[in-house]
Amino acid sequence: MKKTLLLSLISLLLSYTSFSQETEQDNTTNQNFNELKLNMTNLIGFKWFDVGYERTINEESSFGVGLLTRIGSDRDDSDGLDEYRTFSITPYYRHFFSNKYAQGFFVEGFAMIHSGEDEFYSYDPITQTESFRGEKYTDLAIGVSAGAKFVTKRGFIAEIYLGIGRDMLEQSDIEVVGRGGIALGYRF
């Protein structure tokens, strides 16, 4: 009876040890993942097609790029939030603060090259005429964001993030740009 109990405890201990080593190896894997994401907030709320690609570097960092373009040409639907932007490309680097592989809370640094059209209004009191003129611009913003990424075992991604950047070239009336939303995607 004592031998059976001792053998059972040893086999249980060995199986636990081998299981914990498998888990430890899974968490420290050097496999890099690719991710494709669609920012649903920008699509639904602002009529912007905002798609992103991200590649993990290791368990706590990744880099990526986001591409945003306006769907349609009517600015009245944008509710005044960065309404003049028509295109942007945003490379970024993220650092994660979690025990899970490239997920959880993160902070990112980004650079956004964006273009659009500033609209100027003028009124001539003598002729009582109003006029609008548009002026195209391209600018570069540097900024920081924070957020969280959640990944299921099958690779489905949901992330939420919010950031702010400052224009560096002063080519437009916009001094500050925003970055953020809720994105859904897939890790492979």
Secondary structure, 3 states (H helix, E strand, C coil): CHHHHHHHHHHHHHHHHHHHHHHHHHHCCCCCCEEEEEEHHHHHHHCEEEEEEEEEEECCEEEEEEEEEECCCCHHHHCCCCCCEEEEEEEEEEEECCCCCCCEEEEEEEEEEEEEEEEEEEEECCCCEEEEEEEEEEEEEEEEEEEEEEECCCCEEEEEEEEEEEECCCCCCCCEEEEEEEEEEEEC
